[in-house]
Amino acid sequence: MSKKQLLMKPSTKGFIILISAAFLWAVHGPLAKYLFNNGILPTDLVQARITYSFFTLLLGFAIFNRSLFIVEKGDLVYFAVLGIVGLALAQFFYFYAISTIGVGVAIALQYTAPTFIVLYNYFILKELIATKTVLAIGLALIGCYLVIGAYHTAFNDLNWVGISSGIASALTFGFYTVYSKKGLAKYSTWTVFFYVLLFAALFWNLIHPPLILIGQGYSYTTWAMVFSIAILGTLTPFFLFFLGLKLLDPVRATVTATLEPIFATIIAFLFLGEALHFWQLIGGLFVVGSVLLMSLGENRDVRAEK
């Protein structure tokens, strides 16, 4: 077998990278929940995770590779839009939804993003839709719904402002996924992510008191959790997500990201003692099945062009 044959296919590598990102996001979910229960506001944590991630990357570039700072001036507007609309607002809408309608429904709404991406590709870009893609998205949506137990929430008890925020988080996450492909085609993953973080951090520190957590008297343990969420729960998985996007299309990337609630549920079961119900297991199988379906070869379009 030749060396070329031994190399991992780009699509396989992309799936592994995105699964790793989903796992890191899931691992840090319980840490964020712990911090919220101990007095840290979601807005404070979002600002901190983005700001500290940016300064970490800034220091790394300055020490190891300053050439990664170089971009064309005309692209700064692009990075500003991607950083503010794609990352800063997506984080805001997601955490606001969590604060008003709960984690479960908020996650279920955010992971409708692949559906919006497919609709955008079909109606705006006039791209074809494969039957396999539609089936995979359907499995992912139903699976997420079951895994996070959204069926426990009564329709009459829903907060429609929170629901709207959850849908907005899906739209902005979908935008973030699709719009980032332009920058990734021109610059390295590190450079794109640096400027996304730069403008997201500027946005958050303009609308929220800068570095608000400093001087609040939090313990070393709390600070360790905050930095873990910033570095291992934000900087690393979002970079991996960008890296995976270089190898996969936006639909496959976002469907793969739906593994996050699966990992989170398993972690909560193993380490937090939370119950794992039958329908959650079925939902997990649906999500895993959707990812496997998207990983099997190339999509073959079966619908005629409009």
Secondary structure, DSSP 8 states (H G I E B T S, - for coil): --HHHHS--HHHHHHHHHHHHHHHHHHTHHHHHHHHHTT--HHHHHHHHHHHHHHHHHHHHHHH-GGGG---GGGHHHHHHIIIIIIIHHHHHHHHHHHHH-HHHHHHHHTTHHHHHHHHHHHTS-----HHHHHHHHHHHHHHHHHTTGGGS-GGG--HHHHHHHHHHHHHHHHHHHHHHHHHTTS-HHHHHHHHHHHHHHHHHHHS-TTTTTTS---HHHHHHHHHHHIIIIIHHHHHHHHHHTTS-HHHHHHHHTHHHHHHHHHHHHHS-----HHHHHHHHHHHHHHHHHHSS-----S---
